[in-house]
Amino acid sequence: MMTPFRSDVGVRRARSSDAAGIAQLSGQLGYPATEKQMKARLGEALKDKDAACFVAESRENGLVGWIHVSTTPLLEVERRAEVNGLVVDEMVRSQGAGALLLAAAEKWAR
C-alpha cells in the first residue's frame, strides 16, 4: 500500500543551482557525476527548447527527485515525449514523488 506523500513536497523547473542535488541522486542509481559535470549537463538540458527538467523538493529533505523529459519529431507521429531520466531519493521512494514528477512532465509534454 502506497503511503500518501507529505504535502510539503512540490515540483518546479530545475535550475542550475540544483546540479549538486541532481548529481547526488543520480549516483544512487549508479550514474555517478560530480557537481561540475552535472552543472555542465544540466546547463545543456536547460537550454534545449525541446526538453524540460523538473525537481521535487521538500522543506524537510530538500531535493528528493528529478525528471528529464524531451520531445522528438518522428515519422509515425508528429512528436513524442520521452522520459530520459527519473530518480527519486531512496529514502522517500514509493511515497508519491515520482508520480508528481511524471505529472509535471506529462503536463509539459501536452
C-alpha positions in Angstrom: 0.0 0.0 0.0 1.4 3.4 -1.0 1.8 5.9 1.7 0.5 9.4 0.7 3.3 11.8 0.0 3.7 14.6 2.5 2.1 17.9 1.5 5.3 19.8 1.8 6.7 18.3 -1.4 6.5 20.5 -4.5 7.7 20.2 -8.1 9.3 23.0 -10.0 11.6 23.5 -13.0 15.2 22.6 -12.4 17.7 25.4 -12.0 21.5 25.4 -12.5 21.9 25.6 -8.7 20.2 22.1 -8.4 23.3 20.4 -10.0 24.8 19.1 -6.8 21.5 17.6 -5.6 20.8 16.1 -9.0 24.3 14.6 -9.2 23.8 13.1 -5.7 20.5 11.5 -6.7 22.0 10.2 -10.0 24.7 8.4 -8.0 22.0 6.5 -6.1 21.1 4.7 -9.3 24.6 4.0 -10.4 25.2 7.1 -12.5 27.8 9.0 -10.5 28.7 12.5 -11.5 30.5 15.4 -9.9 28.7 18.7 -9.3 30.8 20.2 -12.1 29.9 17.5 -14.5 26.2 17.8 -13.7 26.2 21.5 -13.9 27.5 21.3 -17.5 25.0 18.6 -18.4 22.1 20.4 -16.8 23.1 23.6 -18.5 22.8 22.0 -21.9 19.5 20.3 -21.0 18.1 23.6 -19.7 18.9 25.4 -23.0 17.1 22.7 -25.0 13.7 24.1 -26.1 12.5 20.5 -26.8 13.3 19.3 -23.3 12.4 20.1 -19.7 13.8 19.2 -16.3 11.8 19.2 -13.1 12.8 18.6 -9.5 10.8 17.5 -6.5 11.7 19.1 -3.2 10.5 19.3 0.4 11.2 21.7 3.2 12.4 18.9 5.3 14.6 17.0 2.9 15.5 19.4 0.1 15.8 17.9 -3.3 14.2 14.4 -3.4 13.9 13.7 -7.1 14.3 14.8 -10.7 12.9 14.0 -14.1 14.2 14.9 -17.6 11.8 14.7 -20.5 12.3 15.6 -24.2 10.3 15.6 -27.4 11.4 14.1 -30.7 9.9 14.6 -34.1 9.0 11.2 -35.7 7.7 9.9 -38.9 4.9 7.7 -37.4 3.5 10.5 -35.3 4.1 14.3 -35.2 6.0 14.3 -31.9 6.6 12.1 -29.0 7.7 12.9 -25.5 10.0 10.5 -23.7 11.3 10.4 -20.2 15.1 10.4 -20.4 15.7 10.1 -16.7 13.8 9.8 -13.4 15.3 9.5 -9.9 13.6 9.6 -6.5 15.7 9.6 -3.4 15.9 6.1 -1.9 14.8 7.4 1.5 11.4 8.6 0.1 10.7 6.1 -2.7 7.1 4.8 -3.0 5.7 7.9 -1.4 4.5 9.7 -4.5 7.3 12.0 -5.5 7.8 10.0 -8.8 4.1 10.4 -9.6 4.4 14.2 -9.0 7.4 14.4 -11.3 5.7 12.3 -14.0 2.6 14.5 -13.8 4.7 17.6 -14.3 6.4 16.0 -17.3 3.1 15.0 -18.9 1.7 18.4 -18.4 4.7 20.0 -20.1 4.6 17.5 -23.0 0.9 18.3 -23.7 
